[in-house]
Amino acid sequence: MTQTNTISSKLLLSIFATGIMVFSGIVSETAMNVTFPTLMKEFDVGTSTVQWLTTGYLLMLALVVPLSSFLKKRFSAKGLFLFAIALFIGATIYAGLSTQFAYLLIARLIQGGATGIALPLMFNIIITQAPKQKIGMLMGIATLIVAMAPAVGPVLGGVVIDFYGWRMVFFLLLPLLFLALAAGIFAISPTNSPEKVRFDFIGYFLLAVSFASFIFATEKTAHYGWFDPLVLVLLVLSLVALSGFVLKAKQGKNPLIHLAVFQYKPFVLSLLFILSIQFNVLALGYLIPNYAQIATHSSAFIAGFLLLPGCLVGAFIAPFSGKLLDRIGVINTLQQLAGATGTSVVASIVANQQQKIDLTQGTMLGSQQAFILLMLFSVFGLFCAVKTFQIQKK
């Protein structure tokens, strides 16, 4: 750990390099939500299929983030960065050139995996290299870089789609990514000697099966409903795999996720509050622009700007969380899963109504039902927050 209070230019460039990569990942995620109606027409896919561009991205992010503890011990910071950004740049070019939906989805999955490496790496660089007195401030700066992405993404997506087409969303990110690559090559130094550490392959497999099965189950409800045998089998598989992961984590010496924190009630209630917010935010990021374009026939430009006020508020508040150092691990993993679930669930509700009626009327009715669900999640989140403060006062 650095003992002086001076922040080196190389440290700032390292934060910039990793931050720009995470920024690009979130920009592409939020911008893609505005492109869904356009992509549905171009690739002839439905609502429940196109939402995988966001859901799949978030699922990959949720699956890769738990690997951060193992990766930072097994590989150097510079090696991880170069691997991640090479993946991201390649996937971004591939996405922009995609001629089929499957190719675009593969590119988005790779981007999600690369962002899952870069996100914890950025905060790990700060924690391991910054002076103790400056960690909170640098966390705030890093968080601000990330928080500005949701404000930029929808607006960028709306403007670009209306004037240049959806592919330009990816091509516009390339100059930033190459700049980040140059900064990372110059500034990021190997902060550790790689260690030979054991990896919990069984635990990770169980976690991946649990997450993937749950998201697939929510997506299938658009066509089959919640009580279809296939959906029930996937939900049971998810629960069994999660139970197996919990048992493995309790018995293992180096679990992927330390579960002891879940014994602390205020933490659990706070986590439920965070997850309900993440569920709502990502769901609204899908619902609002799609409702605007399909139900009210607004342009992509208008649809993108509808998300701007909320995103700006979020970007303003985010830096104040800079002192909260636990931005990775279990919280971040579950946040991404909650976001993927929110997007998948509301997309399934809308898709179900679209199949029963027609695209426009189905979108309107399905969105109304989805908004009611999100209101209930908001009430649940408020309840968790109130209970947390009541416990803390005792």
Residue pairs with C-beta under 8 A, 6 or more apart in sequence:
1 128
1 129
1 132
2 129
2 130
2 131
3 131
4 131
5 131
5 133
5 134
6 131
7 130
7 131
7 134
7 138
9 187
10 186
10 187
10 188
10 189
11 125
11 129
11 130
11 138
11 187
12 187
13 183
13 184
13 186
13 187
14 77
14 125
14 129
14 183
14 184
14 187
14 188
15 122
15 125
15 126
15 138
15 141
15 142
15 145
16 145
16 180
16 183
16 187
17 81
17 85
17 180
17 181
17 183
17 184
17 187
17 188
18 81
18 118
18 121
18 122
18 125
18 180
18 184
18 188
19 122
19 142
19 145
19 146
20 145
20 176
20 177
20 179
20 180
20 183
21 81
21 84
21 85
21 88
21 114
21 115
21 118
21 177
21 180
22 115
22 118
22 119
22 122
22 145
22 146
22 149
23 145
23 146
23 148
23 149
23 176
24 88
24 92
24 149
24 173
24 176
24 177
24 180
25 57
25 61
25 88
25 111
25 112
25 114
25 115
25 118
25 119
25 149
26 115
26 146
26 149
26 150
26 153
27 149
27 152
27 153
27 156
27 173
28 92
28 95
28 108
28 111
28 153
28 169
28 170
28 173
29 54
29 57
29 58
29 153
30 149
30 150
30 152
30 153
30 154
30 157
30 285
30 307
30 311
31 153
31 154
31 156
31 157
31 160
31 169
31 304
32 53
32 54
32 108
32 157
32 169
33 54
33 153
33 154
33 157
33 285
33 286
33 289
33 290
34 154
34 157
34 158
34 161
34 289
34 293
34 300
34 303
34 304
35 157
35 161
35 166
35 169
35 300
36 47
36 50
36 51
36 53
36 286
36 289
36 290
37 290
37 293
37 294
37 300
38 161
38 166
38 300
39 45
39 50
39 53
39 101
39 104
39 166
40 46
40 47
40 50
42 166
43 50
43 100
43 101
43 104
45 101
46 351
46 354
47 222
47 290
47 347
47 350
47 351
47 354
47 363
48 219
48 222
48 223
48 347
48 348
48 351
49 101
50 101
51 219
51 286
51 343
51 344
51 347
52 105
52 219
53 104
53 105
53 108
54 108
54 282
54 285
54 286
54 340
54 343
55 215
55 219
55 340
55 343
55 344
55 347
56 105
56 108
56 109
56 112
57 108
57 109
57 111
57 112
57 115
58 112
58 282
58 336
58 337
58 339
58 340
58 343
59 112
59 211
59 212
59 215
59 336
59 337
59 340
60 109
60 110
60 112
60 113
60 116
61 112
61 113
61 115
61 116
61 119
61 336
62 116
62 211
62 333
62 334
62 336
62 337
62 340
63 113
63 116
63 207
63 208
63 211
63 212
64 112
64 113
64 115
64 116
64 117
65 116
65 119
65 120
65 328
65 329
65 332
65 333
65 336
66 204
66 207
66 256
66 257
66 329
66 330
66 333
67 116
67 117
67 204
67 256
68 117
68 120
68 121
68 124
68 328
68 329
69 256
69 329
70 197
70 199
70 256
71 80
71 117
72 80
72 120
72 121
72 124
72 192
73 192
73 194
73 195
73 197
74 194
74 195
74 196
74 197
74 199
75 83
75 194
76 190
76 191
76 192
76 193
76 194
77 121
77 124
77 125
77 188
77 189
77 190
77 191
77 192
78 184
78 188
78 189
78 190
79 190
80 117
80 121
81 118
81 121
81 184
81 188
82 181
82 184
82 185
83 117
84 114
84 115
84 117
84 118
84 121
85 114
85 118
85 177
85 180
85 181
85 184
87 110
87 111
87 113
87 114
88 110
88 111
88 114
88 115
88 118
88 177
89 174
89 177
89 178
89 181
90 110
91 107
91 108
91 110
91 111
91 114
92 107
92 111
92 170
92 171
92 173
92 174
92 177
93 170
93 174
94 103
94 106
94 107
94 110
95 104
95 107
95 108
95 111
95 170
96 167
96 168
96 169
96 170
96 171
97 167
98 104
98 107
119 146
119 328
119 332
120 327
120 328
120 329
120 332
122 142
123 139
123 142
123 325
123 327
123 328
124 328
125 188
125 191
126 135
126 138
126 139
126 142
127 135
127 325
128 191
128 192
129 191
130 138
135 325
136 322
136 323
137 322
138 322
139 321
139 322
139 323
139 324
139 325
139 327
140 319
140 320
140 321
140 322
140 323
141 319
141 322
142 322
143 318
143 319
143 321
143 322
143 327
144 315
144 318
144 319
146 318
147 314
147 315
147 317
147 318
147 319
148 315
150 285
150 307
150 311
150 314
150 315
151 308
151 311
151 312
151 314
151 315
153 311
154 285
154 289
154 303
154 304
154 305
154 306
154 307
154 308
154 311
155 304
155 305
155 307
155 308
156 169
156 172
156 304
157 166
157 169
157 300
157 304
158 289
158 299
158 300
158 301
158 302
158 303
158 304
158 305
159 301
159 304
160 166
160 168
160 169
160 172
161 169
161 300
161 301
162 299
162 300
162 301
197 254
198 254
200 248
200 252
200 254
200 255
200 256
202 248
203 245
203 248
203 249
203 252
203 255
203 256
204 256
206 241
206 242
206 244
206 245
206 248
207 241
207 242
207 245
207 256
207 257
209 237
209 238
209 241
210 237
210 238
210 239
210 241
210 242
210 245
211 238
211 337
213 234
213 235
213 237
213 238
213 241
214 234
214 235
214 238
214 337
214 341
215 337
215 340
215 341
215 344
216 234
217 231
217 234
217 235
217 238
218 341
218 344
218 345
218 348
219 344
219 347
219 348
220 228
220 230
220 231
220 234
220 348
221 228
221 231
221 345
221 348
221 352
222 347
222 348
222 349
222 351
222 352
222 355
223 351
223 352
223 355
224 230
224 231
225 231
225 352
246 259
248 255
249 255
249 256
249 257
249 258
249 259
250 259
257 329
257 330
257 333
258 330
261 267
261 330
262 268
265 391
266 388
266 391
266 392
269 384
269 385
269 387
269 388
269 391
270 384
270 385
270 388
271 331
271 334
272 380
272 381
272 384
273 381
273 384
273 385
273 388
274 331
274 335
275 334
275 335
275 338
276 338
276 377
276 378
276 380
276 381
276 384
277 381
278 335
278 338
278 339
278 342
279 338
279 339
279 341
279 342
279 374
279 377
280 342
280 374
280 377
280 378
280 381
281 310
281 314
281 339
281 342
282 338
282 339
282 340
282 342
282 343
283 342
283 343
283 345
283 346
283 370
283 374
284 307
284 310
284 374
285 307
285 343
286 342
286 343
286 346
286 347
287 346
287 350
287 367
287 370
287 371
287 374
288 303
288 306
288 307
289 300
289 303
289 304
289 306
289 307
290 303
290 350
290 363
290 367
291 363
291 364
291 367
292 298
292 302
292 303
292 306
293 299
293 300
293 303
294 359
294 360
294 363
295 360
295 363
295 364
295 367
345 370
345 373
346 370
346 373
346 374
349 366
349 369
349 370
349 373
350 362
350 363
350 366
350 367
350 370
351 366
352 366
353 361
353 362
353 363
353 365
353 366
353 369
354 362
354 363
354 366
355 362
356 362
357 365
